Amino acid sequence: MCALGLAWVRVPSAPLGYRDFKVCPRLGSVTGILRCALGSARSPKSKVVERSRDHNHRTSTIFSFKKFILLQPLLNQSIMLRTHTCGELNMAHVSQNVILTGWVQRSRDLGGMTFVDLRDRYGLTQLVFNMETHAALCVQARKLGREYVILVSGKVSERSNKNAKMPTGDIEITVEKLDILNESKTPPFTIEDNTDGGDELRMKYRYLDLRRNVVKRNMELRHRLAFQTRNYMDSLNFIEVETPVLIKSTPEGARDYVVPSRVNPGEFYALPQSPQTFKQLLMVAGFDRYFQIVKCFRDEDLRADRQPEFTQIDCEMSFVEQEDIFDTFEGLTKHLFKTVKGIDVVKLPRMTWADAMKYYGSDKPDIRFGMEFIELNDLVKGKDFKVFDDAELVVGINAEGCAEYTRKQLDELTDFVKKPQIGAGGLIYLRYAADGTLKSSVDKFYTPEHLGNWAKAFDAKPGDLLLILAGKANKTRKALNELRLEMGNRLGLRNPETFSPLWVYDFPLLEWDEDSKRFYAMHHPFTSPKPEDIPLLDTDPGAVRANAYDMVINGVEVGGGSIRIHDKTMQHKMLQLLGFSEEDAQAQFGFLMNAFEFGAPPHGGIAFGFDRLCSLFGGSESIRDYIAFPKNNAARDVMIDSPARISDDQLKELSLKVSI
């Protein structure tokens, strides 16, 4: 309450946001005040009776009305060019005078009438120009080009020919005034959902591409995901802390983007691949619940789900174990699905890394459908079929209901698995016909009884088709994973509107690289080993499991994390296993190990690929569709022509010479 006995009232004025008013609580409704304040129903009896200062020392105007007193700060009286947006008008607004602004989507000249579709961020509204009543205005409207920016005022009328496909399809605006705010060149492609512009052209004119509804909706989805993420994290007492962008280069992981230092000639910053060490330092600092929606950078070859700069939901917690991480971020996942997609997600299943590789050939299995792997070594070896006898692993899947596949279809599948990027030597099949007969591409090596045992191992039924690969274990599993996903696509089992999230955990701590003859961290050097596996660090490092976990949704890794090492001695041992000398370890990570000497708490965390999460929620395979200004597959921004050369003066300032 202010000194005049007037209370602040916040009134929604969607989609323009909120407007603040001061109202005497004894004198009735705010509805009329809002109408008057917006200029749509000003009372003829209203008049300025007094000027005063409100409690925030902003000059305000008091209006006297029949039933109420309004005090509206002049701060809220800034003139808006429009009274409504192009997506909100309906039959309830008929006969109202309105002002709209936006871009010309299209126009249609029908002689006596000209129709214009006006577009803004919120939708489309049809404008009508009548030659009989406003001839000059109609002539002016006929000159409007695509993407002209205009302001119109007029009256809302009921449409005689309604359009049920448009939210505003029941009404139109009979235009009484037209102002051209800005003309436009003819766009290089149509601003339509189904545009005629190719990828490179749309990237060059990305600001025009962003006007299209499909792209705009992607940005809105991204906003909602970020907003709901912050809501959830704040509700659990997490604090968002920004970490540095100019940091130190480290040798692990992908290549760094580096930035030369002018004030320190010959030295370079790196752009962060993640805020990993800083969030651990925040745990040492006592910020026991941290998160950040943060930009990260990696200089690596691009593909549909990669960009050189990308966004993470980065999270860390102190005094937690793996189960606490699962509970907290399973909750985030459920919250996002519920608030953004309207989907209730039940408890996430969990699968060890070993089982994921055994049954799906991937550490990010798509569990929207079955087709789990069945290993056949015990059933197929020793029958003089060299391909199986020499193979480390013989394994297959059951494509249910596919026994009627033609020879051409089977040849297509064989060609698919023999692609260089998949690498299988060939494909063996067993057809379980509807009449119960069994037919295989290796009939001459196996009796009907043998083939029957294969079918029994797969729990196959008449009408099913068994697809089998053989070779080196890891390579064969990966190839069969690709075949499984291909069959899922062919059979329509990978509906993008069906979501099957799960946790994959107990990853190997280390992986061996034959070329360099050394171990690498499967996640990063700060991941802790399972306590029960610590003795194996000295005898069999490759068998040690990590306290690490990934969240997988529909075959996409959307998040990954671990319980961290918080003990200096263990961290030092881990770096030794990874081949760091004492000097290198101190030079690269001394700041972190030194921090561990000042009371580091047990801690762990996770980072979600925010761009991937957006594309998954939006039903797309490309994260580029959900980034406002992405790079192309050559890591270039063709709109601003970046990267680009810099001047000789800039190079001199940085003490650099370019030699190409």
C-alpha positions in Angstrom: 0.0 0.0 0.0 1.2 3.5 -0.7 0.5 6.7 1.2 -2.7 7.2 -0.8 -4.1 3.8 0.1 -3.5 2.4 -3.3 -2.2 -1.1 -3.8 0.0 -2.4 -6.6 -1.8 -4.8 -8.9 0.1 -6.9 -11.5 -2.2 -7.6 -14.5 -1.3 -10.1 -17.2 -1.4 -8.7 -20.7 -0.4 -11.8 -22.6 1.5 -12.1 -24.8 3.0 -8.7 -24.1 3.9 -9.6 -20.5 2.7 -7.8 -17.4 1.6 -4.3 -16.6 1.6 -2.7 -13.2 -1.2 -0.6 -11.8 -2.1 1.0 -8.5 -5.7 0.5 -7.6 -7.8 1.5 -4.6 -9.0 -1.9 -3.3 -12.3 -0.5 -2.1 -13.4 0.7 -5.6 -14.0 -2.3 -7.7 -12.4 -4.3 -10.5 -9.2 -3.8 -12.3 -10.7 -4.9 -15.7 -11.9 -1.5 -16.7 -8.6 0.0 -15.6 -6.7 -2.3 -17.9 -9.0 -1.5 -20.8 -8.5 2.2 -20.2 -4.8 2.0 -19.7 -4.4 0.2 -23.0 -6.6 2.7 -24.8 -9.3 0.3 -26.0 -12.2 1.5 -23.8 -11.3 4.8 -22.3 -14.1 6.2 -20.2 -15.4 9.6 -21.4 -15.6 10.6 -17.7 -11.9 10.0 -17.1 -9.7 13.0 -16.4 -6.4 13.8 -14.8 -7.1 15.1 -11.4 -3.7 15.1 -9.7 0.0 14.4 -10.2 2.1 12.9 -7.3 5.2 10.9 -6.6 4.8 7.2 -5.8 6.9 5.3 -3.2 9.6 4.6 -5.8 9.8 8.4 -6.6 8.5 7.9 -10.2 6.2 10.6 -11.5 2.7 9.0 -11.8 -0.7 10.1 -13.1 -3.9 9.6 -11.1 -7.1 9.2 -13.2 -10.6 9.5 -11.7 -13.2 7.0 -12.9 -16.8 6.3 -11.9 -15.8 3.2 -9.9 -12.1 3.3 -9.4 -8.9 5.3 -9.1 -5.9 4.3 -11.2 -2.3 5.2 -10.5 -0.1 4.1 -13.4 3.6 5.0 -13.3 4.8 6.9 -16.3 7.4 4.2 -16.7 4.6 1.9 -17.9 3.1 4.5 -20.2 5.8 4.2 -22.9 4.0 4.1 -26.2 3.6 0.6 -27.8 3.2 0.7 -31.6 0.6 -2.1 -31.4 -2.3 -3.0 -29.1 -2.3 -6.7 -30.0 -0.2 -9.3 -31.6 -1.0 -11.2 -34.8 -1.7 -14.4 -33.0 -4.2 -13.4 -30.3 -7.3 -11.9 -31.9 -10.5 -14.0 -32.0 -14.3 -13.6 -32.0 -14.2 -12.0 -28.6 -12.5 -9.0 -30.1 -15.0 -8.4 -32.9 -15.9 -4.7 -33.3 -12.8 -3.6 -31.3 -10.4 -1.1 -32.8 -6.9 -2.5 -32.8 -3.4 -1.7 -34.0 -1.1 -4.4 -35.4 2.5 -4.5 -36.6 4.5 -7.1 -38.4 5.8 -8.4 -41.7 3.8 -9.0 -44.9 3.6 -12.8 -45.4 1.6 -12.7 -48.6 -1.0 -10.6 -50.4 -3.9 -11.3 -52.8 -5.5 -8.8 -55.1 -9.0 -9.7 -56.0 -10.0 -6.5 -57.7 -12.4 -4.8 -55.4 -10.7 -6.3 -52.3 -7.1 -6.8 -51.3 -6.1 -9.4 -48.7 -2.8 -9.3 -46.8 -1.6 -11.9 -44.3 0.4 -10.0 -41.6 2.9 -12.0 -39.6 4.7 -11.5 -36.3 6.3 -13.9 -33.8 2.9 -14.9 -32.5 1.0 -15.8 -35.6 -0.8 -14.5 -38.7 -3.8 -12.2 -39.1 -5.7 -11.5 -42.3 -6.0 -7.8 -43.2 -8.8 -6.6 -45.6 -8.5 -3.5 -47.8 -11.8 -2.5 -49.5 -11.7 -0.5 -52.8 -15.2 0.8 -52.3 -14.7 2.3 -48.9 -11.0 3.1 -48.9 -9.8 3.3 -52.5 -6.5 5.1 -51.7 -5.7 2.7 -48.9 -6.4 -0.3 -51.2 -4.1 1.1 -53.9 -1.4 1.5 -51.3 -1.9 -2.0 -50.1 -1.4 -3.4 -53.6 2.1 -2.0 -53.6 3.1 -4.0 -50.5 5.9 -6.5 -51.1 6.8 -9.6 -49.2 8.5 -8.9 -45.9 7.5 -5.2 -45.8 7.2 -4.0 -42.2 3.9 -2.3 -41.7 1.6 -0.9 -39.1 -2.2 -1.0 -39.6 -5.1 0.1 -37.5 -8.7 -1.0 -38.1 -11.6 -2.9 -36.7 -11.9 -6.6 -36.0 -14.6 -8.2 -38.1 -15.9 -11.7 -38.4 -14.7 -13.5 -41.5 -17.3 -14.8 -43.9 -14.9 -17.5 -45.1 -13.4 -18.9 -41.9 -10.0 -20.7 -41.7 -10.0 -23.4 -39.0 -6.3 -24.0 -39.6 -5.4 -20.6 -38.2 -5.9 -19.6 -34.5 -7.1 -16.2 -35.9 -9.0 -17.8 -38.7 -12.4 -16.6 -37.5 -11.7 -12.9 -37.8 -10.0 -10.3 -40.0 -9.0 -6.7 -39.7 -10.9 -4.1 -41.8 -8.0 -1.7 -42.3 -8.6 2.0 -41.8 -4.9 3.2 -41.8 -1.7 1.8 -43.2 1.8 2.9 -42.4 4.9 1.3 -44.1 7.5 1.2 -41.4 10.2 -0.3 -43.7 10.4 -1.7 -47.2 12.1 -5.0 -48.0 14.1 -6.5 -50.8 12.6 -9.7 -52.2 13.9 -12.4 -49.9 16.3 -15.0 -51.5 13.9 -17.8 -50.4 10.3 -18.0 -49.3 9.6 -17.4 -45.6 7.4 -20.5 -45.4 7.5 -23.7 -43.4 8.3 -25.6 -46.6 10.8 -23.1 -48.0 12.6 -23.3 -51.4 15.9 -22.3 -49.8 18.7 -24.8 -49.4 20.8 -25.2 -46.2 23.7 -23.0 -47.2 21.4 -20.2 -48.5 19.4 -20.3 -45.4 22.5 -20.2 -43.2 23.8 -17.2 -45.1 20.5 -15.4 -44.4 19.9 -17.0 -41.1 18.1 -13.8 -39.8 15.5 -14.5 -42.5 15.4 -18.2 -41.8 14.6 -17.4 -38.1 11.4 -15.7 -39.3 10.0 -19.1 -40.4 7.6 -20.8 -38.0 9.4 -24.1 -37.9 12.7 -22.4 -36.8 10.9 -20.0 -34.5 9.2 -22.9 -32.7 12.6 -24.5 -32.2 13.9 -21.4 -30.5 10.8 -21.3 -28.3 11.3 -24.9 -27.4 14.9 -24.2 -26.4 13.7 -21.3 -24.3 11.2 -23.4 -22.5 13.7 -26.1 -21.7 16.2 -23.6 -20.3 13.5 -21.9 -18.3 12.2 -25.1 -16.8 15.7 -26.3 -16.1 16.4 -23.2 -14.1 13.1 -23.5 -12.3 13.8 -27.1 -11.2 17.4 -26.5 -10.2 16.4 -23.4 -8.2 13.7 -25.4 -6.4 16.4 -27.8 -5.1 18.6 -24.9 -3.9 21.2 -25.1 -6.7 23.0 -21.9 -7.4 24.0 -20.9 -11.0 27.6 -19.7 -11.1 29.5 -18.6 -14.2 32.9 -20.0 -14.8 35.7 -18.5 -16.9 35.8 -18.8 -20.7 39.5 -18.1 -21.1 41.2 -21.0 -19.4 44.3 -23.2 -19.7 44.7 -25.8 -22.4 44.8 -29.5 -21.3 46.0 -32.4 -23.3 43.1 -34.8 -22.6 39.9 -35.0 -24.7 39.3 -33.2 -28.0 41.4 -30.4 -29.5 41.1 -27.1 -27.8 40.3 -23.8 -29.4 43.1 -21.5 -28.4 43.3 -17.7 -28.0 46.6 -15.8 -28.1 47.3 -13.4 -25.2 48.4 -10.0 -26.3 49.6 -9.0 -22.8 51.5 -12.3 -22.4 53.3 -12.8 -25.8 53.8 -16.4 -26.8 51.2 -17.7 -24.4 47.7 -18.9 -25.1 44.3 -19.3 -23.4 42.0 -22.2 -24.4 38.3 -22.0 -24.6 36.7 -24.6 -22.2 35.5 -28.0 -23.5 33.6 -28.1 -20.2 33.8 -26.3 -16.8 35.0 -29.6 -15.3 37.8 -28.4 -13.0 36.1 -25.2 -12.1 33.0 -26.9 -10.9 35.1 -29.2 -8.8 36.8 -26.1 -7.3 33.4 -24.7 -6.5 32.8 -27.9 -4.5 36.0 -27.3 -2.6 34.8 -23.7 -2.1 31.6 -25.0 -0.4 29.1 -24.3 -3.1 27.5 -27.7 -2.6 24.9 -27.5 -5.3 26.1 -25.8 -8.5 24.7 -25.6 -12.0 25.2 -23.5 -15.1 23.8 -23.4 -18.6 27.1 -22.8 -20.3 28.8 -22.5 -23.7 31.5 -25.1 -24.4 33.9 -25.4 -27.3 35.6 -28.4 -29.0 37.7 -28.4 -32.2 36.5 -31.6 -33.7 35.0 -32.9 -37.0 31.3 -31.9 -37.3 28.3 -34.1 -37.8 24.5 -33.7 -37.2 24.8 -33.8 -33.4 28.0 -31.7 -33.1 28.9 -28.0 -33.3 32.2 -26.3 -32.5 30.4 -24.3 -29.8 27.6 -26.0 -27.9 25.7 -25.6 -24.7 25.7 -27.8 -21.6 23.5 -28.0 -18.5 26.5 -28.4 -16.2 25.8 -29.7 -12.6 27.8 -30.7 -9.5 26.9 -31.7 -6.0 28.8 -32.3 -2.8 28.4 -35.0 -0.1 26.6 -37.3 -2.5 26.9 -40.8 -3.9 25.8 -42.1 -7.3 22.3 -42.9 -6.2 21.8 -39.2 -5.2 22.8 -38.1 -8.7 20.4 -40.6 -10.2 17.5 -39.4 -8.0 18.2 -35.7 -8.6 18.6 -35.7 -12.3 16.1 -38.3 -13.0 13.8 -35.8 -11.4 15.0 -33.1 -13.8 14.3 -35.3 -16.7 10.8 -36.1 -15.5 10.2 -32.4 -14.9 11.3 -31.4 -18.4 9.2 -34.1 -20.1 6.1 -33.1 -18.0 6.4 -29.3 -18.3 7.6 -29.1 -21.9 6.1 -32.1 -23.6 3.2 -33.0 -21.3 4.6 -36.5 -20.9 4.7 -38.4 -17.6 7.9 -40.5 -17.4 8.0 -43.4 -15.0 11.2 -44.4 -13.1 14.1 -44.8 -15.5 15.5 -48.3 -16.0 19.2 -48.9 -15.4 21.7 -51.0 -17.3 25.3 -51.7 -16.8 27.7 -50.8 -19.6 28.6 -54.5 -19.9 25.0 -55.5 -20.5 24.4 -52.6 -22.9 27.4 -53.8 -25.0 26.4 -57.4 -24.8 22.7 -57.1 -25.7 22.7 -53.9 -27.9 26.3 -53.5 -29.1 26.2 -49.8 -27.9 26.7 -47.9 -24.7 23.7 -45.8 -25.7 21.1 -48.3 -26.6 17.7 -47.4 -28.1 15.3 -49.3 -25.9 12.1 -48.2 -27.7 12.1 -51.6 -29.3 13.5 -55.1 -28.6 15.7 -57.1 -30.9 18.2 -57.8 -28.2 21.4 -59.6 -29.3 21.6 -63.4 -29.0 25.0 -65.0 -29.0 25.3 -68.3 -31.0 28.9 -69.4 -30.5 27.9 -72.7 -28.7 25.4 -73.6 -31.4 27.2 -72.9 -34.6 30.9 -73.7 -34.2 32.4 -77.0 -35.3 30.2 -77.6 -38.3 32.9 -76.9 -40.9 31.5 -73.4 -41.8 34.7 -71.4 -41.7 33.1 -68.0 -41.3 31.6 -69.1 -38.0 34.5 -71.4 -36.9 37.0 -68.6 -37.2 34.9 -65.9 -35.7 35.5 -64.6 -32.1 31.7 -63.9 -31.9 28.6 -65.1 -33.8 25.6 -63.0 -32.8 22.2 -62.1 -34.3 18.9 -60.4 -33.9 15.3 -61.5 -34.5 13.4 -59.2 -36.9 9.9 -60.3 -36.0 7.4 -60.6 -38.9 10.1 -60.2 -41.6 10.2 -63.8 -43.0 8.7 -62.6 -46.2 11.6 -60.3 -47.0 12.5 -60.7 -50.7 15.9 -61.6 -52.0 16.3 -58.0 -53.1 15.6 -56.8 -49.5 18.0 -59.2 -48.0 20.7 -58.1 -50.5 20.0 -54.5 -49.5 20.7 -55.5 -45.8 23.8 -57.3 -46.8 25.1 -54.3 -48.7 24.2 -52.1 -45.7 26.3 -54.1 -43.2 29.2 -54.2 -45.7 29.5 -50.5 -46.0 33.0 -49.3 -45.0 31.7 -47.3 -42.0 30.0 -50.5 -40.7 32.5 -53.0 -41.7 30.8 -56.4 -41.5 32.1 -59.1 -43.9 28.6 -60.3 -44.8 25.2 -61.3 -43.5 23.7 -64.7 -42.7 20.0 -65.1 -42.4 17.5 -67.7 -41.2 14.0 -67.5 -42.5 11.3 -69.0 -40.3 8.4 -69.3 -42.8 4.8 -69.0 -41.8 4.3 -72.7 -42.6 7.0 -73.6 -40.0 9.8 -74.4 -42.5 13.3 -73.1 -41.9 15.5 -71.7 -44.7 19.0 -70.3 -44.3 21.8 -69.0 -46.5 24.0 -71.7 -44.9 21.7 -74.7 -45.3 24.4 -77.0 -46.6 26.4 -76.7 -43.3 23.6 -77.1 -40.9 20.7 -79.6 -40.6 17.1 -78.6 -40.0 17.6 -79.7 -36.4 20.6 -77.3 -36.0 18.5 -74.5 -37.5 15.7 -75.3 -35.2 18.0 -74.9 -32.2 19.0 -71.4 -33.6 15.3 -70.5 -33.8 14.7 -71.7 -30.3 17.6 -69.6 -28.9 16.0 -66.5 -30.4 12.5 -67.5 -29.2 11.5 -67.1 -32.9 8.1 -67.8 -34.2 6.8 -68.6 -37.7 7.1 -65.4 -39.8 10.3 -64.2 -38.1 13.7 -63.5 -39.8 17.0 -64.0 -38.0 19.9 -61.8 -39.1 23.4 -63.0 -38.0 26.9 -61.5 -38.1 30.3 -63.0 -37.2 33.8 -61.7 -36.7 35.9 -59.9 -34.0 33.7 -59.4 -31.0 33.7 -55.6 -30.6 33.6 -54.9 -34.3 30.7 -57.4 -34.8 28.7 -56.0 -32.0 29.0 -52.4 -33.3 28.0 -53.6 -36.8 25.0 -55.5 -35.5 24.0 -52.4 -33.5 23.8 -50.5 -36.8 21.8 -53.3 -38.4 19.4 -53.3 -35.4 18.8 -49.6 -35.7 18.3 -49.9 -39.5 15.7 -52.6 -38.9 14.1 -50.4 -36.3 13.8 -47.6 -38.8 12.4 -49.9 -41.6 9.8 -51.4 -39.2 8.7 -48.0 -37.8 9.8 -48.9 -34.3 11.7 -45.6 -33.7 8.9 -43.1 -33.4 10.4 -39.7 -32.5 7.4 -39.0 -30.3 8.0 -42.1 -28.1 10.7 -41.6 -25.4 12.6 -44.3 -23.6 15.2 -42.9 -21.2 17.5 -45.0 -19.1 20.7 -44.9 -17.1 23.8 -46.7 -18.3 26.4 -47.1 -15.5 29.6 -48.9 -14.5 31.7 -47.9 -17.5 35.3 -49.0 -17.7 37.5 -46.4 -16.1 40.2 -46.7 -18.7 40.6 -47.8 -22.4 43.7 -49.0 -24.0 45.0 -47.3 -27.2 47.1 -49.7 -29.4 48.8 -46.9 -31.4 50.1 -45.0 -28.4 50.5 -48.0 -26.2 48.9 -46.3 -23.2 45.6 -46.0 -21.3 43.2 -43.1 -21.8 40.4 -42.1 -19.4 37.1 -43.2 -20.9 35.4 -40.1 -19.4 38.1 -37.8 -18.0 41.0 -38.0 -15.5 38.9 -36.9 -12.5 36.5 -39.8 -12.5 36.8 -42.1 -9.5 37.1 -45.9 -9.7 34.5 -48.2 -8.0 35.9 -48.6 -4.5 35.8 -52.4 -4.8 38.0 -52.2 -8.0 40.7 -50.0 -6.6 43.1 -52.9 -5.9 42.9 -53.7 -9.7 44.6 -50.4 -10.5 48.0 -52.0 -9.8 47.3 -55.4 -11.4 44.7 -55.1 -14.2 43.8 -51.4 -14.8 41.7 -52.3 -17.9 39.3 -54.2 -15.7 38.6 -51.3 -13.3 35.1 -49.9 -13.4 34.4 -46.2 -13.1 31.9 -44.5 -10.8 30.5 -43.1 -14.1 27.0 -43.0 -15.7 25.3 -41.7 -18.8 21.7 -40.8 -19.4 20.5 -42.1 -22.7 17.2 -41.3 -24.5 16.2 -43.0 -27.7 19.8 -44.1 -28.5 21.2 -40.6 -27.8 23.6 -39.9 -25.0 22.1 -36.7 -23.5 24.0 -36.6 -20.3 27.1 -38.0 -18.7 28.9 -37.7 -15.4 30.7 -39.4 -12.5 31.5 -39.4 -8.9 34.8 -37.5 -8.8 38.2 -38.2 -7.2 38.5 -35.9 -4.2 41.7 -37.3 -2.7 45.0 -35.9 -3.9 46.8 -39.3 -3.6 44.2 -41.1 -5.7 44.2 -38.2 -8.3 48.0 -38.4 -8.5 47.8 -42.2 -9.1 45.2 -41.7 -11.8 47.4 -39.2 -13.7 50.3 -41.6 -13.4 48.2 -44.4 -15.0 47.4 -42.0 -17.8 51.1 -41.4 -18.5 51.6 -38.0 -16.9 55.0 -37.4 -15.4 55.2 -35.6 -12.0 56.1 -32.4 -13.7 53.4 -32.6 -16.3 50.7 -33.4 -13.7 51.8 -30.5 -11.6 51.9 -28.1 -14.6 48.5 -29.2 -16.0 46.5 -29.9 -12.8 48.5 -28.7 -9.9 45.9 -26.1 -9.0 43.3 -28.8 -8.6 45.5 -31.2 -6.6 46.6 -28.3 -4.4 43.0 -27.4 -3.7 42.4 -31.0 -2.6 44.7 -30.3 0.3 42.3 -27.9 1.8 39.4 -30.1 2.7 37.8 -31.3 -0.6 34.3 -32.9 0.0 33.1 -36.0 -1.8 31.4 -34.8 -4.9 30.0 -35.8 -8.2 28.0 -34.4 -11.1 26.6 -34.6 -14.6 26.5 -32.5 -17.7 23.6 -32.7 -20.2 24.0 -31.8 -23.8 21.5 -29.0 -24.0 21.4 -28.8 -27.8 20.9 -32.5 -28.1 18.1 -32.4 -25.5 16.4 -29.7 -27.6 16.7 -31.7 -30.8 15.4 -34.8 -29.1 12.4 -33.0 -27.6 11.8 -31.4 -31.0 12.0 -34.7 -32.9 15.1 -33.8 -35.0 18.4 -35.5 -35.5 20.3 -32.3 -36.0 21.2 -29.9 -33.2 21.9 -27.2 -35.7 18.1 -26.7 -36.1 18.0 -25.6 -32.4 20.8 -23.1 -32.4 20.0 -19.6 -33.4 23.3 -19.0 -35.4 25.0 -22.3 -36.0 28.1 -23.2 -38.0 28.0 -25.4 -41.1 29.7 -28.7 -41.6 33.0 -26.9 -42.3 32.7 -25.1 -39.0 32.1 -21.8 -40.8 29.5 -19.1 -40.1 28.6 -18.2 -43.7 26.4 -15.4 -42.6 29.2 -13.3 -41.0 32.0 -15.1 -43.0 33.8 -16.5 -40.0 36.5 -17.6 -39.3 38.4 -14.9 -41.2 41.9 -13.6 -41.5 42.9 -10.8 -39.3 45.0 -7.8 -40.2 48.8 -7.6 -40.1 48.6 -5.0 -37.3 46.5 -7.4 -35.2 49.0 -10.2 -35.8 51.8 -7.9 -34.8 50.1 -7.0 -31.6 49.7 -10.7 -30.8 53.4 -11.4 -31.7 52.1 -14.0 -34.3 53.1 -14.9 -37.8 50.9 -17.0 -40.1 52.7 -19.6 -42.3 50.4 -21.6 -44.6 
